[in-house]
């Protein structure tokens, strides 16, 4: 039987056009058509090169970073690099050091899971490269075109499979033996590799220029994915738990007997994670650079018998600072006290005082249904009882109208409505595993699970541009649990997503701006810890990704999560208290992180294992102290419009690029 090459891109109009225009051989060389220079590792060949490929760290054009993208072939493996130019816009707020954070250095395609292509009708083409961990690099914008040539080059040097779920997603499988290649041709949904091949490291020294611009040679931010083998032991790549692709391979072919290794839990399916952040996980053997104020204590050996690294002292004397600036937590706001905040017609007389009270104590559970709509800005603080009752009635009718939009879709329509089927399928799979340990959602055919599904489907029609991404059900679940009403839960969720929606955008702008702000806050509040992260390639702070994405939902039990959320929703000290909360957690564990010389993989595993171990009230007190200590300097680290700040609506700030995929 003749094997069909499922990696064939001949049906791709872009690839076919590129092949006709330039011919297959043209993709074997970069624009210069030359073999790598003496500055690159011997034996490395540049097979693709593109200038003016740009990353957008913020929405301001002055902060956009242009650089050079390369595909490099060495020892049978393909690598990707992107190096920013030096000496760009002098008016930019980002320093050269900040720009270096985004450098991508020698990522082997064996560590790349997929590439999403975007061809918006207005604006620039861009790609999003997703790693096997599920995280992704920032979008790479091609100002002068070149996406189709990039994909065609990748296809020539690695196995590239068009996703059956999304024609603009290409799954990458850098197989190294015939068994792996055969598995890739079995047409499993989203073919996966069952054994990871070792990838050789490429030490590239970039020194090209573009005009008067030089390439930076600073430390890499997110340019190195994990090597496939560590200490001679194969490292398990993490794949989508929702689809259980690894288990499909095991059950159908029984080719691997020892396959599962504990790895980082992944929040998103591939089709939803193609728009999310990159990870870099290269292990450095270099020791921590000595700091001026090292703590003087005997070096105690770790579990392996090797001495721990001396830990630089906390420059803020963290414990003392929290006692000075962090106020003690108070009891939760009760019914009698709440009634004192209202006038005779139901208006909140002093919204700031109410927010302050909730900030320091939270709300008793039986009051949350009444108070959360205020915190989520669904009900205005100056509204009366009658006005709120009228608003609820009007919004209920509006919700029913929205809901009928998807309820009226016939089976014949659904067969022709791919995006609806995809989103409905994702929601159906997510709601049945969201907070099922709660009696509110427990059991088969639970009506509350159906409500969760209906609200999320309705929201996907209300905000069709954003649609649905995994993680949204985690944000809706506590709201429905508290409100108990479908329409009110929906509108409270809509209000929440006005602020947190950018966390789920395909261009990753919301998550990028928050992680960037977090790195700057750690730099000013604990420079030794920041320096450690920088030296160990943890400077991207992607280990905090889950914290920020779903607002610490996986780190605390359900009641403490609700308490934390209502504290954050007050925005009493800062709209971005959640970032100071992240800093507070990192500072509490800084001695362990530095002392045990955690690299990115170890740190990511350690952070995930903190779930259920973080003491909420002391950490809130620490976060308050850090926010006060940082003051205006801290606020200046956070770009305007960073979630949960409301998005900047001035269209003149930057060109609005529409997604090509509905």
N, C-alpha and C positions, 0 to 999 in steps of 0.2 A: 504494500500500500504506500502510495506517495504521501509524505507528510506535508501538510499545509503550513506554510510559514505565517504564523499569526502575528509576527512582528512586521509584516509587510505594510508599508505606508502608501502603497500605490493608490489607495482610494482617497488619500488626503490631498486636497487640491493644492494646498500650500507646498507640500513636499514635492508633488508631481511637477508643479510649476518651477520650483527651484531646481529640480533635476534636469528639466528640459532646458532651462536657461543656462545653467552652469556646467551640467554634466557631472557624473559621479566622481570623476577624478578631482574636480575642483574643490571638493570638500575634504580632501586629504591634506590640505594646507591651509594656513591662515591667510589673512589678507596679504600678508607679506610674502607668503609662499615659501618661507625659509624654515630650515630646521632650527631648533632652539639654539640660542646664543650661548656663549661661554658662561654667562651668568646663571644659566639653568643647569640642572643636574644632567650629567652626561647620559645620553641615551634617551632623553625626553624630547618628544617631537610636538610642536604646537600644530594642532590640526584645525583649530578655529580661533580666530581673534576678532574682537569687535570693540571699537572705541565708543566713548560716549554712552555707555550703559550706566544707568543712573538708579540710585536708591533714594527714596523720599522718607527720611526719618520723621519729618513733621509735614504739616500742610503748607508751610511757607516755602516758596520757591527759593529764597535765599539760603535755605538749609539743605537743599537737595545736593547730593554728592554724586559726581560723575566719576567713572573709572573705566578700566579695561577688563573685559571678560575674555578668558581663554579656556579652551579645552586642550588638554595635554595628554599625549599617549606615552606611557612608559612601561616597559616590561609587560606588555599585553593588557595593561589596565588603563582606564580612562579617568582623568582627574579634571576637576573644574576649579578655576580661581577667578576671583574678582578683586582687583586692587584699586583703591581710589587714587585720583590724582592729588598731587600736592598743589598748594598755592591757588586754590579756587577763590570764589567770591570773598573778598576781604570784609564785606559787610555781614557775612553769615554769623549767626550766633554760635555755631558749632566750631570748636577749636580743632586743630589738626589731631589732637589726642582723641577727641570725640569721633572724628571721622574714622580713625583707625579701628574703632570698636566694630565697625561694619565690614572689615576686611574678611574676605573668604580666601583661605589658603589651602590649596591641594586637597579638595574633598574627593575621595574616590567614588566612582559611580556605584560601587558595591554597597555604599552607605546611603545611596539615594533611592527613595521609594517611587517617586512619581514627579512629573513635571506638568503643571497646569499652564495652558496657553490662553491668553486673553487678547482678543482683537476687537477692542471697542470701536464703534463707528466714529466716535469723536475722541481724539486724544491719541496717546502712544500705545503701541503694543507692549505687553509685558508678560513675564513668566514668573511662576512661583515654584520653587524647587523644594520638595518635601523630602525629609530624611526618613530613614527607616524607623526612627523613634516616634514618628508622627508629627514632630515639630518641623518648622519650615524656615527657610531664609526669607529675608525681606523681599518684596517684589522687585524684580530687575526690569527697569523700563528701557526699551530700545528706541532711542530718539530717532535713529536713522534706519529703522527696520533691521531685519536680520534674524527674526525669530524662526522663520521657516528654514533658513540655512543652519541655525543652531540645532534644531530638531533633526534635520537631515544628517548632520555630522554625528550627532549622538547615535542615530540609527546605524550608521556605518561601523561604529566602534563598540556598541553595546546593544543588548536586546531591548527593543522598545515595543511595548504593547499598548494599542489604543484601548482605553477603558470601555467596557461594554455599557457602563452607566452614564458616561459623559464623554462625548466625542472630543472635548478639548483637554482631556486628561490622558497623559501617556505614562504608563507604568514602566519603570526601569528595572530590568533584571540582568545584573552583570554576572551571568553564570560562567563557571570556569570548567565544567566537565559535561560530557554527553548526557549523563543522567539528569542534570539540572535542565539542560536544554530540552530534553524530552518532556520533562514535567511542564515546562513553559508552553509546550505545544498541545497540552491536554485540554486547553480552553476552560480551566477552572475560572470561576468568577474572581477576577483580580489575582492572577497567577503570582505565587510567592516562591521564594527560594527556601529549600529545606536544609541547606547547609551553607554557611557563609565562608567565602573564600578569603584567604589572607590578602590584605592589600598592602602593598609596599608604600612607604612614605615617600613623598616627593618634596625635597627641600628646594624651593624655588626662590630665587632672588630677583625681584622685579626692579628694573631700572629703565623702563621705556618712558617716553615723554609724549605729550600731546601739545604741540605748540611750545609754549614756555612752561608747560606743566610737567612736574615730575611725579613718578609714582611713589607712594609712601612705602616705607619699609618698617613701620612701627609694628607693635604687637598686634596679633590677629584677634578679632573679636569673636566672630562666629564662623571661622573658616575651616575648622578641622573637626570632622566627624570622628567617631570612635573607630579605632582600628578594629578589624574584625576578630583578631585574635589577641589575647592578652595572656602573657606568661604561658603561651603554648596551648591555652584552652579556648576552644571556639566560643565566641560570645553570641548569645541568642539575640536576634533582632526581634523587636517588639512589633506586633501587628495588631490589627483592629480586633478587639475582643468581641465586638458585636457580631462580626461575621465569622469568627472562629476559623479563619482560613487555615491556620496551622493544623487544627484538628481535622479539617476536611482532608488535608493531604495525608495525615496519619491514618484516618479511618479508611480512606479509599485505596491507599496504596501500600500501607504498612511498611514504608521504606525507612522510617527512622524510629528507633526504640526509646531513645533518650532525647527528648526534644525541648521540653519546657524548662526554662531557667527563669528565676524570679527577676523581673525587670520593671521598669517604670510603668505605672498604670497610665493608659492613654485615654484622653477624654473624647477624641473625635474620630469619626469614620474618615476614611481617606477622602471621600467626596466632599466632606465638610472641612477637613483639615488642610486642604490644599491652599487655603488662604491664610495659614497661620505661621507662627514664628519658627525660625531656624534654631537648631541646637548645634553646639560644637563641643566635642568631648575628647580632644586629644590629651593624652597624659604627658605631663612634663616631668622629667626626672630632676630638674634643677631645684635646689633647696630654696626655702623662703628667704628673701633678702632681709638682712638684719635691719631692725628698726631702732631708732635712737633709744626708745624707752622699753627695753625688754623686761618682762617680769622675771625677777630673780627667784627661781625656785628649783629644787632638784628635779632633774629630768627623770620622770617615772616611765618605765618601759610600758609599751602597749601590750595587747594580747599576744603579739608575735615576738615579744621580747626586745623589740627595737625601741630606742628612746624616742619620746615624743619631742616634737619641735617646740622650742621656747615660743611663747605666745606674746606678741606685743601688747602692752597695757592699753586698756580702753581710754582714749584721750578725754572722754567726757565723765569718767568715773560714774558709770551708768547707774549703779545702785543708789548712790547718794543723790544723783540728779533726779531720779524718780521720786524720792522722798521729798525733795524740795518743791518740784513743780507738778508732780502728778497727784491730784486730789483723790482722797479715798472714795470708793464707790459707795453709792447710797442704796437704800431699799427701792424696789420697783414702785413706779407710780401706780397708786390705787384709785378706786372709784371716787372716794370722798375728796381726795386731793385734786383729781381731774376736774370735778365739778366746780372747784374754786377758780379754775382758769376760764370758765365760760360766763358770759353775761346771760341775762334772762332769755334772750332769743337764740342762744347757742353759739354766738361768736367767741372765738378765742381772743381774749383781751390782750394778752402779751405773748405773741408767738415766740419771741426770742427766749423768754423765761421758760416757756414750755419745752422748747428744744434743749435748753440747758439742763432742765430737770431730767428729761429722757436721756440725754447724753451721759449723765452721771449715774443713772439708776435703771434705765429701761422701763418697760411697761408690764404690768400684770397681764397674764394671758387673756383674761376675760375682757380686757379693755382694748386689746389689739385690733379687733374688728372695727372699733370706732375710731381709733387713733392712726392706724396705718394709712388710711386714705389721705390724712393730712400730711404725714411724713412723705408719702409718695407723690404729693401735689395733685392728687385726684380731686380732693376737696380743698377749696381755698380756706385759709385760716379765718378770714373775715366773713365766711358764709354763715347763714342762719340755719336752724333746724329745717325750716320750710324750704329754703333754697337747696339744701342738700337732698332733701327728699324728692324735690322736683328734678334735680340733676340725675339722680339714680333712675327715675322713671324714664326720662328722655334717653339716657345712655342705654337703658335696657332695650328700648325699641331699636336704637342704632345697632346694638350688638346683634339682635336677631336678624336684622337686614344683612349684616356682614356674614353671619353664619349661613344664611340661605344661599349665599353665592357658591359655596363649595358643596352644600347639601344638594343643590339642584343639578349638579354635574352628573349626567347619565353615564352608564358604562361605556357607551359608544364614544362619548366625549372624552372620557378618561383614557381610553385607548389611544387617543390622539393628543393627549395632554401630558407629555413626558414629565415636565417639572412637577405637576400636581401629583402624579403617581410616585415620583421619587420622594417628595416631601412627606406625603402621607405614609409611605413605607417607613421612612426614618422615624416619624413620630410614633407610629404604631409599635415599633420595636423599642423605642425609648420609654414610653409611658409605663409599659408593663414591668420595667425594672427600676422605676424611680421611687425611692423611699418606701419600698414594699415591706420594710420591717415595721412600719407604723400601722396600727390597726385601721387608720383612716384610709389607707391604700391597700390593705392586705386582702388576700382572698381572690378567688376566681370571679370573673365577671363583676368586679367591684364598680359601682356606679361612679365613684369619685375618680377612678382611673379613666373612665369614659369622659368625664368632664374635663380632665386634664388634657386628654386627646383633642376634644372638641375646641377647647380654648386655643391650643397651639395651632391647630389647623386654621382656625379663624384668624389668628394673628398672622399666619403666613399669607393670608389674603389681604389683611389690613396693611401689612408692610411687605408687599410682594418683592421689593428690591432686596430686602434682607432675608426674608423667608424663614427657614428653620435651620438651626444648627444644634448639634448635641451639646448639652449644657444648659439650654434654655429651659428644659423641663425641670432642671435642678433649681432654677430661679423661680419658676412658677409654683412649684409644689408647696412651699411654705405659705405663699399668698393664698392659694386655694384652701389650704388647711385652716388658715385664720379667717378668711372672709366667708367661707361656706356657700357663697353665691356665685354662680357662673358669670353673670354679667359684670358684677363688681370686681371679681377676681381678674377678669379680662382687662378692664380699664385700669386697674392698679398695675397690672403687668405691663400694659402699654406705657404707663408713666415711668415705670422702672426702666423699660427698654429705651426710652428716650435718652436716658443717661448711660446705660450699659450696652446698648445696641452696638456701638463701635467695637466692643470686645469681640464681636462675631463677624465683623466685616471681612470680605475676601482680601482686601488690600492690607489687612492687619494694622491699620493706622492706629486704632485704639490701643491695642496691646503693645505696639512698638513705643508709643508715646509714654505709656505707663511704666514699662520696663526701663526705658531710657531715664525717666524721671527718678525711678527707684535707684538706679545706679548713681545718679548725681547726689541723691540724698544720702546714700551710704558713704559716698566720697567726702561729704562735708561733716557727717555725724560720726564716722568711724573710718578714718583714712587708712589705718593699718589693715582693717578687714577688707576694704575696697582694694588695696594694693595686693592683698593675698589673692583675691578673686582674679585680679588682672594677671598676676603671675602664673595662675593655674588655669587660665582660659575659662573662667567662670564669669567673666565680666558681663556677659549678656543677661545674667540673672534669669535665665529661662527656668531655673529650678523653682522660681516663684510663680511660674505661669499659672498653675492650677489655683493658687491662692487668689490671684487677681481675677482670673476669668470668671469664676463662679463665687467670688466673695467668701472664700474660706468655708464653703458649704461642706467640704469633705473633711475639714480639720476638727469640727466640733459636733457634738450631738445636736439633735434637732432643736431643742429649747435654747441652748447656748448660741446656736446659729441665728435664731430669731432675735435674741437679745443683741448680738453683735450687729446684725443688719439694722435694727432700729436705732442703734447708737450711730452707725455710719450715716443713716438717712437724715439725721438731724443736721448734718453738715455744720455743726456748732462751731468747732475750732477751724476746720478746714474741710473743703469738699473732698480732699484727698487724704483723709485720715487713714484710709486703708493702706496707703503706701508707708506711712509712719508705723502702722501696725506690722507691716512686713519687716521694716528695719528693726523694730523692737524684738521680734522673734529671732532674727539673725543675730542680734547683739547678745541675746540670752544664751545662744549656743556658739558664740564666736570662739571660745576657748577650745571647744571640742572640734570645731571645724578646722581651725588652724593647727591645733595640737596634733591632730591625727592626719594632717596633710591630705585632706579630702580633695580628690579631683572631681571633675564634673559628674561622672557617673555615680561615684560614691556619694557625693553631696545630694544629687537628685534622689537617690534611694533613701538617704537619711532624712531628707525633707519630707518625702512621702510617708515615711514611717513615723513622723511626728503626729500624724492624725490621731486625735484622741488624747494626746499627751500635753497639749498646750493649755496652760492655766489662763482662762479668759480675762478675768478682772485685773490681775497684776499686769498682764500684757497691755490691756487698754490703758492702764495708768502709765505704763512706760511709753506708749504711743503718744499720749497727751503730753508727757514731759518732753519727748523728742520734738514734737510739733512746736511747742513753745520755745524750746532751745534753738531750733532752726530759724524760726521767725521769718523775716522777709527774705533771707538768703534761701531758705527752703522753698518758699513760694516761688522764687525766681527760677528754681530748677525745673519747675513743672510747666511745660508748654501750654499756652492758652488752648482751650478746647479739649484738654486731656480728660477722658472719662474719670469720674462721673460728671464732670462739668458738661453743661449743655453744649452741643456742637456749635461751632462758629458758623453763622448763616450767611456771612458776607461772601457772595460768590466771586468777588474780585480778588479774594485772598489767593486762590489758585484755581486752575482749570478743573472743572468737574468732569471726571472721566466716567462714562457710563459703561457698566459691564455688558459684555456681549452676550452673556448667558442670563436668561430671565430667571 
